[in-house]
Structure formats: structure tokens, C-alpha cells
Amino acid sequence: MQMTLSQFREKGTIKPWVLSEQNCSACLPLNFPCLSKTRPEMSSKKQTPANPAEGTLPAPLSNLKIQHTKIFINNEWHNSVSGKKFPVLNPATEEKICDVEEGDKEDINRAVKAAREAFQFGSPWRTMDASERGRLLNKLADLIERDHLILATMESMNSGKLFSIAYLLEVNSAVNTLRYYANWADKIHGHTIPIDGKFFSYTRHEPIGVCGQILPWNFPLVTLAVKIGPALCCGNTVVVKPAEQTPLSALYVASLIKEAGIPPGVVNIVPGYGPTAGAAISSHMDVDKVAFTGSTEVGLLIKEAAGKSNLKRVSLELGGKSPCIVFADADLDSAVEFAHHGVFFHQGQCCIAASRLFVEESIYDTFVQKSVERAKKYTLGNPLNPEVQQGPQIDKEQYTKILDLIESGKKEGAKLECGGGPSGNKGYFIQPTVFSNVTDEMRIAKEEIFGPVQQIMKFKTIDEVIKRANNTHYGLAAGIFTKDLDKALTISSALQAGTVWVNCYGSFSPQTPFGGFKMSGNGREMGEYGLHEYLEVKTVTVKISEKNS
Amino acid sequence: MSSSGLLSLDLFSLQIFIDNEWHDAVSKKTFATINPSTGEEICQVAEGDKADVDKAVKAAKNAFRLGSPWRKMDASYRGALLNRLADLIERDRAYLATLETLDNGKPYAISYLVDLDMVLKCLRYYAGWADKYHGKTIPIDGDFFSYTRHEPIGVCAQIIPWNFPLLMQAWKLGPALATGNVVVMKVAEQTPLTALYVANLIKEAGFPPGVVNIVPGFGPTAGAALASHMEVDKVAFTGSTEVGHLIQVAAGKSNLKRVTLELGGKSPNIIMSDADLDWAVEQAHFALFFNQGQCCCAGSRTFVQEDIYPEFVERSVARAKARVVGNPFDSRTEQGPQVDEEQFKKILGYINLGKKEGAKLLCGGGPAADRGFFVQPTIFGDVKDNMTIASEEIFGPVMQIMKFKTIEEVVERANDSKYGLAAAVFTRDLDKANYLSQALQAGTVWINCYDVFGAQSPFGGYKMSGNGRELGEYGLQAYTEVKTVSIRNQQKNPCNLLLSNFPTPLTICG
């Protein structure tokens, strides 16, 4: 018998099980604040989590029913104008979960019109107190938290993400991000400015207007929160296009947006494809800003479309080939573990993946040996199964691309230490793969693989490794492992990357800005810096008859 | 000796400035810069093109390499260099003001008192920021310590216009150098002279070679080479919206360089019937006619409330007729020539369109002299929103006066434009001032004043008037990359926990 949503809610969470070494050590990274306190080997003394909810995990729902598959405009559900739908797949089984309405240019036009209407001067949204905007965002976070298990199960099924990660990380991060920005809403201060002359000058930080937001498939819920959180707390209206691979959680959140009481037209969600719906957003004459997370290749198209249309503001979070540098004086076991998760986390499908691992010569052999042992510990399979530590890649296209890059690594002379091919007969599974003796000119050392493939390179001197680490058109993130303060500070200054982690990798939090140098992006998300991307500054200067300090 | 008849040009070089040295163009080509008051050539200047831009970018990149003198320099010393540059410009203020007037045509009194004054204030303002642009330490969740570094972006291309050559150079150099970037600047082909003189002063001030490189040349060649260059990390452009599009597209087609744009405008100036009429007339006149109308923020749509419309128009026409047009070196002159023949012809074309489309020509309407690019101060009344002169940027001494009835109506009409650079409101009513300053889609709103610029106040456009802000603290964001550094901590101690370990204070007994 299927349990209805309300029955489920009344019943509360299903029997929790506690994170332990046995069921989680292989799948959960050390770098996430909510988890780090439960990791005894990383801490000198055992600590109990401050929040009792931390570290507990229920079983996934066994009977999830997908309710929301339509286009969300003006807080209402619509069929696509064309009548077309597209299938959404479970990457672990290659089976269809459901069909979703396929938004295209016409649907984007309707959504933009609704968003524009909601942004009219004098509209409920424009005349709303900033504190009330914050309250609505907090309410949305509460509703997501209430439906934590539904969203985690959905995300795991649709994106192939381990259920534990979907539950403990994806949903929690989305909730934390929304609450972080909810609390900014009435604290975005303009300045009063001591201008020369008999004038009084101040700035207003105004919303930009209608913001197009195009999301990736690797962290569907987190990227949704990272996009709508700052946009809404600043008072913008949005048209969101989720990735065609993973539209389900965004559409579910749409229902919560309505339930939270956010006015019609403020958030509109149009599932669809990049070349149609995405392109319609980026070249739309009535969209004031576009924020995109995805590949550098598409980032270039979006910036160009903005230039060709209405000079809409553009912020981009794009690809990377992030260096992770391990010095001989580092805590070796900790470095191996972080470097491992740095690249293998979420099947390697992270823009920040530590996909160029530079290890100092004297510890190279030991490091490679330990890394290979670590990579071999995996069980691949259905991500809803708690015994599994690695799920499938997102789709066939990615799967094929990764296998092709693995072949190129073999051909170009890198040493295959483990893995190196597909796993299983069904679903897009790839063996955890480690290459050693990788040199900088190989394809696997230059191109973003976006899969479970680790490249380990050797270096001798600091100057050499800085030069090699920076020799890429990407600049998203970097990691350094050393106990030496001088090395840590020198290299964190020298690396061309928007984020540098020292003795850790992949630690994210809503408070810290994130974004790319060079062709890894434009602008920053998260933190106070993330607000700049959603504000226009207006200077108001008033003539006064006499000025006194 | 090359000479303009007024002043010696032997004090500086007319070549391309790279690595603190002077170079001929790789092609050996030169172009003429014209005195707009006479239409005659002042001198020939080296014409930079792609090959010269490549040389300049190479020099800039080298100056930006890790460990270079510029990268290792204390931030306070960068500030000192900028202050020294300001001092040298002040020392040579009269010469620079003369040169600016010769090349651009703006009245000498304005060059000396307004342009040069703002240049000095801008450079000194940003000099002070050099060691005060703080990153943050961030209370990240978990056992980590996190902070941000505000790092320079790298090689910044800066393409500047001809309407305020020296001032736009200062707006661009100030924040870029204060934050530690290196610069390749393309100056407008109409007005290259003062920037090249300042290049000399940059060297004299002691900036390391390669930090500032200046390439005179044309937009479609040198400008395009910068916008599409793979080694340029950022491009800042001030000019037309049309070219702004090309620059954003070039960034998207090349390396995703960061783009900031300050573009055109068709800024509304709204006169409510309760305003101080004399002051409003004078300010509306100044808003449009200042700098021969060649301001991106010109108040080129003057909306006047119905009941004061006839009187406002009458006084505005009287004021425009009294405007003194002539030799910019004459101290009585209020208005000099337009910058070049192309602009001169374009403006006259717009005036003809205004007449054809049925606007009422109230004064002016033609050239103001037999030679040089002078245009009569021109006013159109009964202008309708759909006329070309009410929707396109004219960039000349042509004022459009429109009538409105209600505040809601004027907001809608004022915002009905692809531009959003500036706006102004004249009223004595606080409620009206507050309502309009919120409703207008513009990066700057002036209340009971116009064209008030301070180095402290940010400036930039909504909508298609630009991306980003210049001036003020906001202007620094456009020249920095934010780097987040997060460090693993063994244990995090919020201060309230530390405090709990303190012993209780001793009780003092009598």
C-alpha cells in the first residue's frame, strides 16, 4: 500500500539509524562541517554532536510518488505551450521515473512575463517589508526541512546520488543556505556618503529585476538554494531552469514556494533543455540578469548572448581542473583521505573536483599506494542502498565521455593503478580509477573529466608546483596540505583560484564566497559577496543648503 | 619643432607607451589628431593595432607575474605612487588643461577648474584606498578558519572615451592601480594627447615598467584586439551602448574576461511644479548643455509639469540664447566645438529629424560658425516620447522639453527607455523626492541638482546603460577577484567559551 504524503508527515521520520564507521566511512567525505564532528580519526578526542539530529539517517522512502511534473508559473502548474514532454531517468537503472513538461521559448516568455509583473513598482513583492521577505525564505527552509526525507529520496533516485549524501548534505545545505540568506534580507545596507560640496549622498541597494537562473544536475537542490536564496532576499523575481536530467526536486520545491506564501510570479520554474529554454533566457530582452552554473563551454555562450541582446548582468560558476598540492611534511593519512574525497565525492561530478593531485617527490610512491588502497574500498550500486558507497554517473553522455578520457589516459602513457572501466551491466557505473605517473600535457591532466578518475602527478619544488598548478585556463579551487605556515600562506596567495583549502578540501558553508578566477567563472556566490550579484546600486544625491560634519 | 601655435608639444612623446618606454607602431602607421575649433591637424600620433596591443599585454603580464616589483610592493606604497602621480598632474595642471582644450575643444576654464580638479580628487581618493580595501574573516561552520583576500584581477584593458579624456583616465587608473592590477589603456583616437602626457608622469612618479601601458588607436582595431585578447583578464569600457554590446560579445567569445561598461543614456530630468523655478531652469540648462552636450549622463529628456511648462520653456530658451559659444580659450566662452566632424554631422542630422517629426524648434538649430565643429544651443519644445530626438542619444547641445501631468505618468515615461544611467528630480516636497528616487530606473538620481560627481559616490547604469559601478568603494569591486582561503583547525573556540574559563572576580571587602 502506498503511503500518502500526509500520512507520512503524521508518522514522522522512519526508524533512524546512526552513522557509524561500518556504514558510512567509505562514502562520506570528511570535509563537511555537519559531518566532521562524527569522524573520530580526524579529531584528537571524541565529541558528541552538538545537535542530536546530526549524524542520524532514516531509511529512504520506498514508495515515493512524483506529483509535480509541470511548468510552474505564477504559482500555478502549466502544460508546455508545445504540448511536448521529456522523460526523466533513474541513472542507476536507466529506467524512466516519469515524464516532465518540456519548456521552450514560449514557456520562458510566459514565465518572464509573470516575473516582470510580480516585479512591477507597487506590486505585493515590491512593497513587501524586507523582514517579511526574510520570513518567507525561512518558512521555505522550514518546509524543505519538513519534507527532508521526500526530497532526499527523490534526489537520490533522480541524480544517482547516495541517499546518505542527499539526506545529510544536499538537503541540509539547501536549508542552511536559505536560512543564511533569509537572515540577510533586512541587513543589506546602503551607505551614506560624505560627498564633496553642499550635497547629501546615499546609496540604495535595489534588486536588479527579473533574474534567469540556470541550474546544473550535480547538486540540484543546493544550487537551487544558492540561486534563489540571494535573489529573493534582495527582492528580485526569478525564472529558474533546472537541468533536464534532474528537474524533480526543483518542481517539488516549487510546491513549497507556493505553500510558504511567496507571491505569484516571484519564482517561476521551467524545466527544459539548454539550447532551447536556456538559450531563450540568456538572450531574452526582458531578463535583467542571468546566473548560470555549468560548463565553461556553455558559459561562453551565455555571456555572448547577453552581449548580443540587452547587456543583462551575467554571473557564471563554471568548470575546473583544480590542483591539490600535497607536501612531504603533511599529515599523510589525512591528506590521502581528503584528496580521495576531493576527486571521488559524488562520483567525481563536482566542479571543484581535485582532479590534478600534485604530490611531492619524496612521498609520491607511498601516497600513490595509499590512494589506490583507498579507492579500492568501494562498493558500487543502487544509491538508495546503505551498503553502497558509489552511485552511477548522471547519464549516458557523461558515462561515455568519462570512459573515453580514461582510454586516452591509458594511451598517452599514464599508469593505470586501479579501475579503468565500466562496472556492472546496467546503469551508468564506472570503477573508481586512479592514474599515476601523469604528466601535465596529457588530456586527463588538462580536461575536466567530471567522473571518478584521480590523476596523481609528482613535483619537486614550490616554484615548480605553483607554475604547474596555475597553468590552466580554469581557476575555481585548490588545496594545499602542509604543516608549514610559510608554505601555506605563500601558496594560498600564489594560486589562481577562487577558493583555496588548506589541510582540507571541499569544505563549503553558506558564509564563505565561492566562484572562479579566469575561465572558471565570473562573480561570486554565497556569503555577503553573493549579494552583490543580485543588486543594482543607485546613488541618490540631494542638494542641501548648508553642510555640517 | 611640432607646435600647435599655442603650446609646445615637444614636452612628451606621441608614440605608444609600453614598459615605461616609447615605441612606434609595429606597422609604423600614424594618425592625425584634429583641433575641433579649427578643423586643422594638431599633430600625428602613432597608431596602435593588434600587434602593439599584443606587445603591451605582454609587458603588462610580465609586470603582473608573481614576485614582480609591482606584485611585491606594499599596498601603502602603491597608494604613495598614486598620490605622487596626482602631485605631478597638479604641478603641470595648466599645461594639461591647455592640451585638453586644444584636443577636445572644451572651454579652458572648465578643463582647468572642473576636469583637472576631479582628476586630482579621484586619484587621491583611490590612493587612500590602496591599503584599506579589507578582506574579511568569516565565521564558517565546522572546525575551519576562513578568510578572504581581495586580489587584483590581473591585466586590465581600459578603453576610454573622448568627452572627458583626462578624467576618464583617472577614473580607470585610480581603482585599477590602487588594487594592484596592471593596465593596457586604449585612448580615444579623437583625444590621445593628454593621456600620453600623463604617461610621462606615470614614469616620473616611479611606477614600475609595464604597470601602465597606453596605446593610442582606433576601436575596431586596437579596441577589438583588447576585448578579444586571451591574456586580458578584464576589460573596462566607457562609450556607446552599441560598442558595449560588441565588447561583451568579444569577452564571451574569447576567455570570459570580466566586463564593466559605462555606456550611453537618455536621462530624464523631472521638474515638478513646486520646484524653485530659477534654479531648476539653470540646472536643467547645465544638465544638457554642459560639455557641449557630450555627457553620457546628459539630462536629455526634460519633463516639466504642465502648469509651469510655458514659463519653464520661455526661461530655458532665454538662457540658451544667452549661452556664449566660441573660442574655448576665451574666458567668457561657455561652449566650445563638438569633438569632431562625425559628431557634428550626426547632431545636425538629429536636429533635422526633430524638425521633420514635428517638434517645435524654439532656438538654435544649426552650425554656429564657419569653421570648426560648433553647433548652436538648440531647444525643442512639444517633444513627444516617440520622436527620435526623445529616444536616441544625441550627444550634443540639443535640449528636448516634454510636458507631463501626474507623477505616476512621468515615472512610466521616464523609465520607458532601454537606458538607465542617471535621472534628476526638482521638487521641494520630500515625499515626491523619495517616491521618485525609488521609482526611477537609474544608477544615479540627483535631487535639486544635476551632474554632481564626487570620487566618493558610485556611478554606473541600470539596464543597457552599463554593467558595474565606478567610483566610491563600489568601484573597487570591479577590479578585484575574491579568494576564499579555508584552513582546517584542530579545534574551534568561539570567544564565549573562552570567557567561561575565566575565574570570577575577587570581591573587594571594605
Boltz contact constraints between the chains, C-beta under 6 A:
constraints:
  - contact:
      token1: [A, 33]
      token2: [B, 141]
      max_distance: 6.0
  - contact:
      token1: [A, 33]
      token2: [B, 142]
      max_distance: 6.0
  - contact:
      token1: [A, 36]
      token2: [B, 142]
      max_distance: 6.0
  - contact:
      token1: [A, 36]
      token2: [B, 143]
      max_distance: 6.0
  - contact:
      token1: [A, 121]
      token2: [B, 439]
      max_distance: 6.0
  - contact:
      token1: [A, 193]
      token2: [B, 456]
      max_distance: 6.0
  - contact:
      token1: [A, 193]
      token2: [B, 457]
      max_distance: 6.0
  - contact:
      token1: [A, 195]
      token2: [B, 454]
      max_distance: 6.0
  - contact:
      token1: [A, 195]
      token2: [B, 456]
      max_distance: 6.0
  - contact:
      token1: [A, 195]
      token2: [B, 457]
      max_distance: 6.0
  - contact:
      token1: [A, 196]
      token2: [B, 454]
      max_distance: 6.0
  - contact:
      token1: [A, 199]
      token2: [B, 452]
      max_distance: 6.0
  - contact:
      token1: [A, 201]
      token2: [B, 457]
      max_distance: 6.0
  - contact:
      token1: [A, 300]
      token2: [B, 252]
      max_distance: 6.0
  - contact:
      token1: [A, 303]
      token2: [B, 251]
      max_distance: 6.0
  - contact:
      token1: [A, 303]
      token2: [B, 252]
      max_distance: 6.0
  - contact:
      token1: [A, 304]
      token2: [B, 249]
      max_distance: 6.0
  - contact:
      token1: [A, 304]
      token2: [B, 252]
      max_distance: 6.0
  - contact:
      token1: [A, 304]
      token2: [B, 253]
      max_distance: 6.0
  - contact:
      token1: [A, 306]
      token2: [B, 248]
      max_distance: 6.0
  - contact:
      token1: [A, 307]
      token2: [B, 245]
      max_distance: 6.0
  - contact:
      token1: [A, 307]
      token2: [B, 248]
      max_distance: 6.0
  - contact:
      token1: [A, 307]
      token2: [B, 249]
      max_distance: 6.0
  - contact:
      token1: [A, 307]
      token2: [B, 252]
      max_distance: 6.0
  - contact:
      token1: [A, 308]
      token2: [B, 249]
      max_distance: 6.0
  - contact:
      token1: [A, 310]
      token2: [B, 464]
      max_distance: 6.0
  - contact:
      token1: [A, 311]
      token2: [B, 464]
      max_distance: 6.0
  - contact:
      token1: [A, 313]
      token2: [B, 467]
      max_distance: 6.0
  - contact:
      token1: [A, 492]
      token2: [B, 485]
      max_distance: 6.0
  - contact:
      token1: [A, 494]
      token2: [B, 66]
      max_distance: 6.0
  - contact:
      token1: [A, 499]
      token2: [B, 484]
      max_distance: 6.0
  - contact:
      token1: [A, 500]
      token2: [B, 485]
      max_distance: 6.0
  - contact:
      token1: [A, 501]
      token2: [B, 486]
      max_distance: 6.0
  - contact:
      token1: [A, 502]
      token2: [B, 487]
      max_distance: 6.0
  - contact:
      token1: [A, 503]
      token2: [B, 488]
      max_distance: 6.0
  - contact:
      token1: [A, 504]
      token2: [B, 488]
      max_distance: 6.0
  - contact:
      token1: [A, 507]
      token2: [B, 144]
      max_distance: 6.0
  - contact:
      token1: [A, 507]
      token2: [B, 486]
      max_distance: 6.0
  - contact:
      token1: [A, 509]
      token2: [B, 140]
      max_distance: 6.0
  - contact:
      token1: [A, 509]
      token2: [B, 141]
      max_distance: 6.0
  - contact:
      token1: [A, 511]
      token2: [B, 138]
      max_distance: 6.0
  - contact:
      token1: [A, 511]
      token2: [B, 140]
      max_distance: 6.0
  - contact:
      token1: [A, 512]
      token2: [B, 138]
      max_distance: 6.0
  - contact:
      token1: [A, 512]
      token2: [B, 140]
      max_distance: 6.0
  - contact:
      token1: [A, 512]
      token2: [B, 146]
      max_distance: 6.0
  - contact:
      token1: [A, 512]
      token2: [B, 484]
      max_distance: 6.0
  - contact:
      token1: [A, 513]
      token2: [B, 482]
      max_distance: 6.0
  - contact:
      token1: [A, 513]
      token2: [B, 484]
      max_distance: 6.0
  - contact:
      token1: [A, 517]
      token2: [B, 481]
      max_distance: 6.0
  - contact:
      token1: [A, 519]
      token2: [B, 255]
      max_distance: 6.0
  - contact:
      token1: [A, 519]
      token2: [B, 256]
      max_distance: 6.0
  - contact:
      token1: [A, 522]
      token2: [B, 258]
      max_distance: 6.0
  - contact:
      token1: [A, 524]
      token2: [B, 482]
      max_distance: 6.0
  - contact:
      token1: [A, 529]
      token2: [B, 482]
      max_distance: 6.0
  - contact:
      token1: [A, 536]
      token2: [B, 462]
      max_distance: 6.0
  - contact:
      token1: [A, 537]
      token2: [B, 458]
      max_distance: 6.0
  - contact:
      token1: [A, 537]
      token2: [B, 469]
      max_distance: 6.0
  - contact:
      token1: [A, 537]
      token2: [B, 474]
      max_distance: 6.0
  - contact:
      token1: [A, 539]
      token2: [B, 444]
      max_distance: 6.0
  - contact:
      token1: [A, 539]
      token2: [B, 457]
      max_distance: 6.0
  - contact:
      token1: [A, 539]
      token2: [B, 458]
      max_distance: 6.0
  - contact:
      token1: [A, 540]
      token2: [B, 437]
      max_distance: 6.0
  - contact:
      token1: [A, 540]
      token2: [B, 445]
      max_distance: 6.0
  - contact:
      token1: [A, 541]
      token2: [B, 446]
      max_distance: 6.0
  - contact:
      token1: [A, 541]
      token2: [B, 452]
      max_distance: 6.0
  - contact:
      token1: [A, 542]
      token2: [B, 447]
      max_distance: 6.0
  - contact:
      token1: [A, 543]
      token2: [B, 448]
      max_distance: 6.0
  - contact:
      token1: [A, 543]
      token2: [B, 449]
      max_distance: 6.0
